[in-house]
């Protein structure tokens, strides 16, 4: 079995020791950080599948997020000197009624490694706080995060208030986490959705490119 396959399997099995071992071996073997993050994400997606099938529980998802975040610390490049200008501004928060922030924290780390300015609103964020952030921080992107199925209600309420704001047209909104779905995205008028942290970062990059073209 190749290193990348072993990494995916170790991540899926929540085997932190081997996750770290195979990352180090892959780095030594010349794998790029981006490639390793891709295989880490594949493993975490398998964890999500086990959860959906009832084989894993919320506690397992939390452990998976902690392992992912620890692994990510080996892959975040050092900050460049001279404080380069951020490529864009993102606001992120876990919606009201939800306190699961592992996925959010991973996305925050990834976005900052890509030179985004990230305003982290934390957990259990009321719709009004997202609206305040939209009005006062003028973000390019707002990311709503939720793990619990019940979080869909909070996403719907939050999107309703954000959609009523004048600045909404200038801001891309993304729904992430286990509560996200194509149906919820369509129902609320969000611009994107997904479970995959790497896909989330790609969405943010493309949103910045789109905003730049429209200016």
Protein Blocks (a to p, Z undefined) as FASTA:
>chain_A
ZZklmmmmmmmnopaklmmmmmmmmmmnopafklmmmmmmmmmmmmmmmmmnopacfklm
mmmmmmmmmmmmmmmccddehiiadfbdcdddddehiacfklmmmmmmmmmmnopacdde
bjaiafklmmmmmmmnopabdcdddfbfklmmmmmmmmmmmmmpmklmmpccddedjkbc
fklmmmnopabdcfblklmmmmmmmmmmmmmmmZZ
